[in-house]
Amino acid sequence: MAYSVTKLDDYSPAALDAAVRDLLSAVTQEAGAVIGENDSKLFRDRWMARKNGILTQINDLWLKAAPGPAKREVGARVNQLKTEVERAVDAAQQRISNSASKSRFDSERLDITLPGIRRPLGAEHPVLRTMNEIVQVFRAMGYSVAEGPEIETDYLNFEALNFPPNHPARDTQDTIFVAGQERKPQRDRLLLRTHTSPVQIRAMMATPPPIRVVVPGKVHRADTADATHSPIFHQVEGLAVDSNITFSDLKGTLDHAMKAFFGSNVKTRFFPSFFPFTEPSADVSVTCFKCGGKGCRLCKMSGWIELLGCGMVDPNVFQFVKSNGYDSRKISGFAFGMGVERIAMLKYGIDDIQLFYQGDVRFLEQFA
Ligand code: DAH
C-alpha cells in the first residue's frame, strides 16, 4: 500500500516517533524503486510538490493541526523530516543521472590503445613521376613544355619528319592506323602517334625560332606486350633551334641532363646512329649507374646503358616549317627523344614493364 498522510490523534513523543519512522521507511522504500528520469520526477513531486506534496500535507495535517503544547515537538520532527525527504529525493535523482552518464560513457567508450584506421595515401605513378622529373631537368635549363594529340596525321608523324612515303624507316615504327581512310590522301590519314617527334613540327609551326621545348607524352606501337615492350608507352622529346646551335651544344645539354637526373657521377657516350629527321644522328649511353661502369648484369657487362636517340635537326625537316622562319641557312638545332618506362625501369630496378600498367598496389605503394 502506498504511503499516505493521516491525521495524528496521539501527540505523545512515542506516537510521533512511530509516525516519523513510518514516513521515513516509506520514503526510503520509494526512493529505492526509482529507476529512471521519469520516476525520479514523479517521486520528487509526490513528496515535495508545494501543492499537496506529502511534506505539505504533513505541514497541514500534523503541524497546523497540532494542539498548542505539542506544536514545538511536532515542528522539530517535521523540520527533520523535510531534511530527510529532501536528501532522499536528491539522492535518487543523483543515482539516476549517474547511471545515465555511465551508460553513455559505456556506449561511447574509446580505446585509445587500439591501432588506428590506416588511410592509404595515393602517390604519383612511377611513370608519370619519372616523366615529370625528366621534364623538370629541362625546364630548369629554360625549356618550355608542349604537348600534342595522340591521334596524329601521317604528315606530322612521318612526312614532315623526313620519312618519305614508303620509306623503309617507317617499318621500324610499327604503326597503328585508324581504319577506313583509304580514300584520303596519305598525308591526311590518321594514326596513333608512334613517337612524340611530330610535336617538334607542331611547336615549330606555332613558334618561330629561337625555340627550346620539351614534350612529354603517350605513344603507341603495334608491339606485342612482353617484359620490355608495351603497345602504349611514354616518351619525352626535346627540341632546341637557334642561330649557331652545334653538336657540342647537344652533347653538353644531354650530358648535363643525364647528370642532373642520374647523379653527377654518370658519364655519357655518343654513338653514330640513324633517324630520318636528324643528321647526324646519335644514340646516347650513360655509364651504368648500378656498377659505375665496371660491368654487371644490368648493363650486360658492357658498363654502358643505352638511353636515348638524338641528333642535329635535318635541314629537310626545316623545309616543312620554312614559312615560320626556319631557314636552314640561318638557324640550326638539335633534337632528342627518350622512352620514359625504360628510364624508370633502369632507375628503380624494375624488370618487367607490365608492372607499370597492372595497377597492383603492392607494386605501386612502393613509390608512395
Ligand atoms: N622519335 C624517336 C623514336 O621514337 C626517338 C628520337 C630519336 C627522337 C632522335 C628525337 C631524335 O628527337 O632526335 O624512336
Residues whose N, C-alpha, C, O or C-beta is under 5 A from the ligand:
A	BS01	DAH	T194 H195 S197 G238 F275 T278 G309 C310 G311 A335 F336 G337
